[in-house]
């Protein structure tokens, strides 16, 4: 066991020191340690790259199970694992079939780089995302028009309710936008992940306008294109990394703009034409006709019978308002840009709560809440709450945070 504080275990760099940190470098070790700690009744938190966590200051009873390869620089001391080789037993690649299997503790971007070097397509648009492989199906990680669910073939889980381990398919995870039935539940721990990738050296079809334009693909045509709008995987990876660096979304220990949990809020999805029109009407009222005509709003499929109720108050279907009736299955859903709404609600890049500059929006991207040095979880909560409440007041939509919260909540009374 190694005592390591959350300032070193997470990319947001907040949080106190847990009771202990146990580093596990194999799937078998992860399952065994979690099983033993659960049997002992300990409060357990499984951590990979720590890139999607907001951790409070009172976590003294918590035991962290750190799922990692042996070369993790966050761990020091006699109990730290010996350096490992991600190109060895932690990752296996079959170039003929495109099957790639990785231990959950492998750094995600190391895996993406490996698949690109092997000429396999499917993960290139997810380049530069911090964190570990094991977190990607939990979050259904996505960026630039791609999601893990598009290439995921199966996941090896340690089920904490039964104590057993085994492979499950994507159909067992209820994958959706930044969601799976593993997220927030703690019911199981990912120990390995398997993907099926393209073997022709070309990317997934380019459907995201910003990336398509960077690669010389007509943005409008790319939205509806099939396999024709594809590029070599190495070319796409470099374009994605350039875009992410420009937004401060590639981790750099010397750059406070990257001391964040990545995109802090998910893009809000509203259900029904009336809900969409209500949000646009609020934009028009606040920002004028030109902005209302340009608001980023995209079709996001249709509602299922299990969707949460349509809401009224801030606008029909706006998340976080008073529920009225469940939407009929097949009702169209629409996704708005959280970053765009944050900016138009009066929170530009670099904004911070007046009188508290320890936490602030990134100077390069309004969707990243950053630790400017010395911030506590209370500072992050204060900033997040100000942005959430401001967007709700302006447009009637409540932004939902993307990270996992440990020992603190968005409405924590400890925050100012």
VEXDREN-2710 file (C-alpha; in Angstrom, 1 decimal):
% VEXDREN-2710
k/r/px/py/pz
1/UNK/0.0/0.0/0.0
2/UNK/1.1/3.5/-0.8
3/UNK/-0.2/6.7/0.8
4/UNK/-0.9/9.1/-2.1
5/UNK/-3.1/12.2/-2.0
6/UNK/-5.8/12.9/-4.6
7/UNK/-3.9/16.0/-5.8
8/UNK/-1.5/13.4/-7.4
9/UNK/-4.1/10.8/-8.3
10/UNK/-6.4/13.1/-10.3
11/UNK/-6.0/15.6/-13.2
12/UNK/-8.1/18.2/-11.4
13/UNK/-5.6/18.0/-8.5
14/UNK/-7.9/18.5/-5.6
15/UNK/-8.8/16.2/-2.7
16/UNK/-7.3/14.9/0.5
17/UNK/-5.3/11.7/1.2
18/UNK/-7.2/8.4/1.4
19/UNK/-6.5/5.8/4.0
20/UNK/-4.4/3.8/1.6
21/UNK/-3.8/3.4/-2.1
22/UNK/-3.3/-0.2/-3.5
23/UNK/-1.7/-0.4/-6.9
24/UNK/-2.9/-3.3/-9.1
25/UNK/-1.1/-4.0/-12.3
26/UNK/-3.0/-7.1/-13.6
27/UNK/-6.7/-7.9/-14.1
28/UNK/-6.4/-10.7/-11.5
29/UNK/-5.0/-8.4/-8.9
30/UNK/-7.7/-5.8/-9.4
31/UNK/-10.5/-8.5/-8.9
32/UNK/-8.8/-10.0/-5.9
33/UNK/-8.1/-6.7/-4.1
34/UNK/-11.6/-5.3/-4.7
35/UNK/-13.1/-8.6/-3.6
36/UNK/-11.1/-8.7/-0.4
37/UNK/-11.8/-5.0/0.5
38/UNK/-15.5/-5.5/-0.2
39/UNK/-15.5/-8.5/2.1
40/UNK/-13.9/-6.5/4.8
41/UNK/-16.5/-3.8/4.5
42/UNK/-14.1/-1.1/3.4
43/UNK/-15.1/2.0/1.5
44/UNK/-13.5/1.5/-1.9
45/UNK/-12.8/3.8/-4.8
46/UNK/-11.4/2.3/-8.0
47/UNK/-9.2/4.9/-9.9
48/UNK/-7.5/4.7/-13.3
49/UNK/-6.2/7.9/-14.8
50/UNK/-8.1/10.1/-12.4
51/UNK/-9.3/12.3/-15.2
52/UNK/-13.0/12.2/-14.5
53/UNK/-13.1/12.7/-10.7
54/UNK/-14.0/15.6/-8.4
55/UNK/-12.8/14.5/-4.9
56/UNK/-13.6/16.3/-1.6
57/UNK/-11.4/17.1/1.3
58/UNK/-12.8/14.6/3.8
59/UNK/-12.0/11.1/2.4
60/UNK/-9.8/9.7/5.2
61/UNK/-11.6/6.4/5.4
62/UNK/-11.4/5.6/1.7
63/UNK/-9.2/3.0/0.2
64/UNK/-8.2/3.6/-3.4
65/UNK/-7.6/0.7/-5.8
66/UNK/-5.3/2.2/-8.4
67/UNK/-5.6/0.2/-11.7
68/UNK/-2.3/1.0/-13.4
69/UNK/0.6/-0.3/-15.4
70/UNK/3.9/-0.5/-13.6
71/UNK/5.3/2.7/-14.9
72/UNK/2.9/5.0/-13.2
73/UNK/4.8/8.1/-12.1
74/UNK/2.2/9.0/-9.5
75/UNK/3.4/6.2/-7.2
76/UNK/6.6/6.3/-5.3
77/UNK/8.2/4.3/-2.5
78/UNK/9.1/0.7/-1.8
79/UNK/5.6/-0.6/-2.5
80/UNK/5.3/1.0/-5.9
81/UNK/5.1/-1.6/-8.7
82/UNK/8.0/-2.3/-10.9
83/UNK/8.0/-0.6/-14.3
84/UNK/5.9/-2.5/-16.9
85/UNK/5.7/-2.6/-20.7
86/UNK/2.4/-1.5/-22.2
87/UNK/3.5/-3.0/-25.5
88/UNK/3.9/-6.4/-23.8
89/UNK/1.3/-8.3/-21.8
90/UNK/-0.9/-5.2/-21.1
91/UNK/-2.0/-4.9/-24.8
92/UNK/-2.5/-7.5/-27.4
93/UNK/-3.1/-6.7/-31.1
94/UNK/-4.2/-8.9/-34.0
95/UNK/-3.7/-6.9/-37.1
96/UNK/-5.4/-9.4/-39.3
97/UNK/-8.7/-9.3/-37.5
98/UNK/-8.4/-5.8/-35.9
99/UNK/-9.0/-7.3/-32.5
100/UNK/-7.3/-5.2/-29.7
101/UNK/-7.4/-6.2/-26.1
102/UNK/-6.0/-4.0/-23.3
103/UNK/-5.7/-4.1/-19.5
104/UNK/-7.9/-1.5/-17.8
105/UNK/-4.9/0.3/-16.3
106/UNK/-3.2/1.1/-19.7
107/UNK/-3.2/4.9/-20.4
108/UNK/-5.9/5.5/-23.0
109/UNK/-3.9/7.6/-25.4
110/UNK/-1.0/5.0/-25.3
111/UNK/-3.5/2.5/-26.6
112/UNK/-4.8/4.9/-29.3
113/UNK/-1.2/5.6/-30.4
114/UNK/-0.5/1.9/-30.5
115/UNK/-3.5/1.1/-32.7
116/UNK/-2.7/4.0/-35.1
117/UNK/0.9/2.7/-35.4
118/UNK/-0.5/-0.7/-36.2
119/UNK/-2.6/0.9/-39.0
120/UNK/-5.9/0.1/-37.3
121/UNK/-8.9/2.5/-37.5
122/UNK/-11.6/3.4/-35.1
123/UNK/-10.0/5.1/-32.1
124/UNK/-8.1/7.9/-33.8
125/UNK/-10.8/10.5/-33.1
126/UNK/-10.5/9.7/-29.4
127/UNK/-6.8/10.7/-29.3
128/UNK/-5.5/12.8/-26.5
129/UNK/-8.3/12.0/-24.1
130/UNK/-6.7/11.6/-20.6
131/UNK/-7.5/8.6/-18.4
132/UNK/-7.2/4.9/-18.6
133/UNK/-8.6/2.2/-20.9
134/UNK/-10.9/0.9/-18.1
135/UNK/-12.8/4.1/-17.8
136/UNK/-13.8/4.4/-21.5
137/UNK/-16.7/2.0/-21.6
138/UNK/-18.0/3.3/-18.2
139/UNK/-18.2/6.7/-19.6
140/UNK/-18.8/5.7/-23.2
141/UNK/-16.1/8.2/-24.0
142/UNK/-16.6/10.2/-27.2
143/UNK/-15.1/13.1/-29.1
144/UNK/-15.2/14.5/-32.6
145/UNK/-18.1/12.4/-33.8
146/UNK/-16.8/9.1/-32.5
147/UNK/-17.7/7.1/-29.4
148/UNK/-16.2/4.0/-27.8
149/UNK/-19.4/2.1/-28.4
150/UNK/-18.7/2.1/-32.1
151/UNK/-15.7/-0.2/-31.8
152/UNK/-16.3/-1.9/-28.4
153/UNK/-16.6/-5.7/-28.7
154/UNK/-16.6/-6.8/-25.1
155/UNK/-15.6/-5.9/-21.5
156/UNK/-14.2/-8.0/-18.8
157/UNK/-15.9/-7.1/-15.5
158/UNK/-15.4/-8.1/-11.8
159/UNK/-19.0/-8.1/-10.5
160/UNK/-18.9/-6.7/-7.0
161/UNK/-22.4/-8.1/-6.2
162/UNK/-21.5/-11.7/-7.0
163/UNK/-17.7/-11.7/-6.6
164/UNK/-17.3/-13.3/-10.1
165/UNK/-15.5/-12.1/-13.2
166/UNK/-16.3/-12.6/-16.8
167/UNK/-16.7/-11.0/-20.3
168/UNK/-19.9/-9.1/-21.2
169/UNK/-20.9/-7.6/-24.5
170/UNK/-21.8/-3.9/-25.2
171/UNK/-25.5/-4.9/-25.2
172/UNK/-25.2/-5.6/-21.5
173/UNK/-24.0/-2.0/-20.7
174/UNK/-26.9/0.2/-21.8
175/UNK/-24.5/2.5/-23.6
176/UNK/-25.7/6.0/-24.4
177/UNK/-24.4/9.5/-24.6
178/UNK/-21.6/9.6/-22.0
179/UNK/-23.4/6.8/-20.1
180/UNK/-23.4/3.2/-19.2
181/UNK/-25.0/1.2/-16.5
182/UNK/-21.6/1.0/-14.8
183/UNK/-21.4/4.8/-14.3
184/UNK/-22.2/6.0/-10.8
185/UNK/-23.3/2.5/-9.7
186/UNK/-20.1/0.9/-8.6
187/UNK/-21.7/-2.5/-9.3
188/UNK/-18.7/-3.8/-11.3
189/UNK/-15.1/-3.0/-12.0
190/UNK/-13.6/-3.1/-15.6
191/UNK/-10.4/-5.2/-15.7
192/UNK/-10.0/-5.6/-19.5
193/UNK/-11.5/-4.1/-22.7
194/UNK/-11.6/-5.5/-26.2
195/UNK/-12.2/-3.5/-29.4
196/UNK/-12.7/-4.6/-33.0
197/UNK/-11.0/-2.0/-35.3
198/UNK/-10.8/-1.5/-39.1
199/UNK/-7.8/-3.1/-40.8
200/UNK/-7.5/-0.9/-43.9
201/UNK/-5.6/2.0/-42.2
202/UNK/-8.4/4.5/-42.6
203/UNK/-10.4/6.3/-40.0
204/UNK/-14.0/6.1/-39.1
205/UNK/-16.2/8.3/-41.4
206/UNK/-15.5/12.0/-40.5
207/UNK/-18.8/13.5/-39.3
208/UNK/-17.7/16.3/-37.0
209/UNK/-17.5/19.6/-38.8
210/UNK/-14.5/21.1/-37.0
211/UNK/-12.3/18.0/-37.6
212/UNK/-13.5/17.5/-41.1
213/UNK/-12.6/21.1/-42.1
214/UNK/-9.1/20.6/-40.5
215/UNK/-8.6/17.6/-42.8
216/UNK/-9.9/19.4/-45.9
217/UNK/-13.3/17.5/-46.0
218/UNK/-16.4/19.6/-46.8
219/UNK/-18.1/20.0/-43.4
220/UNK/-21.7/19.8/-44.8
221/UNK/-20.9/16.8/-47.0
222/UNK/-19.1/15.1/-44.1
223/UNK/-22.2/15.1/-41.9
224/UNK/-24.0/12.7/-44.3
225/UNK/-21.0/11.0/-45.8
226/UNK/-20.3/7.3/-45.7
227/UNK/-16.9/5.6/-46.1
228/UNK/-15.9/8.2/-48.7
229/UNK/-15.1/10.8/-46.0
230/UNK/-12.3/8.8/-44.4
231/UNK/-8.6/9.6/-44.0
232/UNK/-5.4/7.8/-42.9
233/UNK/-5.6/7.1/-39.2
234/UNK/-2.2/8.8/-38.4
235/UNK/-3.4/12.0/-40.2
236/UNK/-6.6/12.1/-38.2
237/UNK/-4.9/11.5/-34.9
238/UNK/-2.5/14.4/-35.5
239/UNK/-5.4/16.7/-36.4
240/UNK/-7.3/15.7/-33.3
241/UNK/-4.3/16.2/-31.1
242/UNK/-3.8/19.7/-32.6
243/UNK/-7.4/20.6/-32.0
244/UNK/-7.3/19.3/-28.4
245/UNK/-4.0/21.1/-27.6
246/UNK/-5.6/24.4/-28.9
247/UNK/-8.4/23.9/-26.3
248/UNK/-6.1/22.9/-23.4
249/UNK/-7.5/19.4/-23.5
250/UNK/-4.2/17.5/-23.6
251/UNK/-2.7/17.1/-20.1
252/UNK/0.4/19.2/-19.4
253/UNK/1.6/19.3/-15.8
254/UNK/3.0/22.8/-16.5
255/UNK/-0.2/24.2/-17.9
256/UNK/-3.0/25.1/-15.5
257/UNK/-5.5/25.1/-18.4
258/UNK/-5.1/21.4/-18.4
259/UNK/-5.6/20.9/-14.7
260/UNK/-9.2/19.9/-15.2
261/UNK/-11.6/17.0/-15.4
262/UNK/-11.9/17.5/-19.1
263/UNK/-15.3/18.6/-20.4
264/UNK/-17.1/19.3/-17.1
265/UNK/-20.7/19.4/-18.3
266/UNK/-22.4/17.1/-20.8
267/UNK/-24.1/18.7/-23.8
268/UNK/-27.8/19.0/-22.8
269/UNK/-30.3/16.9/-24.6
270/UNK/-34.0/18.0/-24.7
271/UNK/-36.9/16.0/-25.8
272/UNK/-39.4/17.2/-28.4
273/UNK/-39.7/20.1/-30.9
274/UNK/-41.4/22.3/-28.2
275/UNK/-38.4/21.8/-25.9
276/UNK/-36.0/22.7/-28.7
277/UNK/-38.0/25.8/-29.7
278/UNK/-38.2/26.9/-26.1
279/UNK/-34.5/27.0/-25.6
280/UNK/-34.0/28.8/-29.0
281/UNK/-36.6/31.3/-27.9
282/UNK/-34.7/32.0/-24.7
283/UNK/-31.5/32.5/-26.8
284/UNK/-33.3/34.9/-29.1
285/UNK/-34.7/36.8/-26.1
286/UNK/-31.2/37.1/-24.5
287/UNK/-28.9/37.3/-27.5
288/UNK/-30.9/38.4/-30.5
289/UNK/-32.1/36.8/-33.8
290/UNK/-28.6/36.2/-35.3
291/UNK/-27.5/34.1/-32.4
292/UNK/-30.8/32.3/-32.2
293/UNK/-30.4/31.3/-35.9
294/UNK/-26.8/30.1/-35.3
295/UNK/-27.3/28.2/-32.0
296/UNK/-25.6/24.7/-32.3
297/UNK/-28.5/22.2/-32.1
298/UNK/-28.3/18.7/-33.5
299/UNK/-30.7/15.8/-33.9
300/UNK/-29.9/13.2/-31.2
301/UNK/-32.2/10.3/-32.1
302/UNK/-35.6/9.7/-30.6
303/UNK/-36.8/9.0/-27.1
304/UNK/-37.3/5.6/-25.7
305/UNK/-40.1/4.5/-23.4
306/UNK/-37.6/4.7/-20.4
307/UNK/-36.7/8.3/-21.0
308/UNK/-37.2/10.7/-18.1
309/UNK/-40.3/12.8/-18.2
310/UNK/-40.7/15.9/-20.3
311/UNK/-40.3/18.9/-18.1
312/UNK/-41.9/22.3/-17.9
313/UNK/-40.7/25.5/-16.2
314/UNK/-37.4/26.4/-17.9
315/UNK/-38.8/25.0/-21.1
316/UNK/-40.5/21.7/-22.0
317/UNK/-38.0/18.9/-21.9
318/UNK/-35.2/21.0/-20.3
319/UNK/-33.3/18.8/-17.9
320/UNK/-33.6/19.8/-14.2
321/UNK/-37.0/21.4/-14.4
322/UNK/-40.3/20.2/-13.0
323/UNK/-41.4/16.9/-14.6
324/UNK/-44.9/16.7/-16.2
325/UNK/-45.4/13.7/-18.4
326/UNK/-43.2/11.0/-19.9
327/UNK/-42.4/11.6/-23.6
328/UNK/-43.9/9.2/-26.1
329/UNK/-41.5/6.7/-27.4
330/UNK/-40.1/8.0/-30.7
331/UNK/-40.2/11.7/-29.8
332/UNK/-37.3/13.5/-31.4
333/UNK/-34.4/14.5/-29.2
334/UNK/-32.1/17.5/-29.7
335/UNK/-28.6/18.2/-28.4
336/UNK/-27.3/21.7/-27.6
337/UNK/-23.7/22.7/-27.2
338/UNK/-22.9/23.2/-23.5
339/UNK/-19.8/25.3/-24.3
340/UNK/-21.9/27.6/-26.5
341/UNK/-24.6/28.1/-23.9
342/UNK/-22.0/28.7/-21.1
343/UNK/-20.3/31.5/-23.2
344/UNK/-23.6/33.1/-24.2
345/UNK/-24.9/33.0/-20.6
346/UNK/-22.1/35.4/-19.6
347/UNK/-19.2/33.0/-18.7
348/UNK/-16.3/33.6/-21.2
349/UNK/-13.0/31.8/-21.3
350/UNK/-11.0/32.5/-18.1
351/UNK/-14.0/33.5/-16.1
352/UNK/-13.9/32.9/-12.3
353/UNK/-16.2/33.7/-9.4
354/UNK/-15.5/37.3/-8.3
355/UNK/-13.0/37.2/-5.5
356/UNK/-11.9/33.6/-6.1
357/UNK/-9.4/33.0/-8.9
358/UNK/-8.1/29.7/-7.6
359/UNK/-10.5/28.0/-9.9
360/UNK/-11.7/29.3/-13.3
361/UNK/-12.9/28.4/-16.7
362/UNK/-10.0/27.5/-19.1
363/UNK/-8.6/30.4/-21.0
364/UNK/-9.0/28.3/-24.2
365/UNK/-12.3/26.4/-23.7
366/UNK/-15.4/27.3/-21.6
367/UNK/-16.3/23.7/-21.0
368/UNK/-13.3/23.0/-18.9
369/UNK/-13.3/24.0/-15.2
370/UNK/-9.7/24.3/-14.1
371/UNK/-7.6/24.4/-11.0
372/UNK/-5.5/27.6/-11.3
373/UNK/-3.2/26.4/-8.5
374/UNK/-4.1/25.7/-4.9
375/UNK/-7.9/25.2/-5.6
376/UNK/-9.9/23.0/-3.3
377/UNK/-13.0/21.0/-4.1
378/UNK/-15.0/23.8/-2.6
379/UNK/-13.6/26.2/-5.1
380/UNK/-14.5/23.9/-8.0
381/UNK/-18.0/23.4/-6.6
382/UNK/-18.5/27.2/-6.3
383/UNK/-17.4/27.7/-9.9
384/UNK/-19.4/24.8/-11.3
385/UNK/-22.6/25.9/-9.4
386/UNK/-22.2/29.5/-10.6
387/UNK/-22.0/28.3/-14.3
388/UNK/-24.8/25.8/-13.9
389/UNK/-27.1/28.2/-12.3
390/UNK/-26.3/31.0/-14.7
391/UNK/-27.0/28.9/-17.8
392/UNK/-30.3/27.7/-16.2
393/UNK/-31.3/31.3/-15.5
394/UNK/-30.4/32.4/-19.0
395/UNK/-31.8/29.6/-21.1
396/UNK/-33.9/27.3/-18.9
397/UNK/-31.6/24.3/-19.3
398/UNK/-29.7/22.7/-16.4
399/UNK/-26.3/21.4/-17.3
400/UNK/-25.4/18.0/-15.9
401/UNK/-21.8/17.5/-14.6
402/UNK/-19.8/14.7/-16.4
403/UNK/-17.3/13.7/-13.7
404/UNK/-17.8/11.3/-10.8
405/UNK/-18.1/13.0/-7.4
406/UNK/-16.5/11.6/-4.3
407/UNK/-17.0/13.1/-0.9
408/UNK/-18.6/16.2/-2.3
409/UNK/-21.6/17.2/-4.4
410/UNK/-22.4/20.1/-6.7
411/UNK/-24.7/21.6/-4.0
412/UNK/-22.2/21.0/-1.2
413/UNK/-22.9/23.5/1.6
414/UNK/-19.2/23.7/2.3
415/UNK/-18.8/25.7/-0.9
416/UNK/-19.3/29.4/-0.5
END
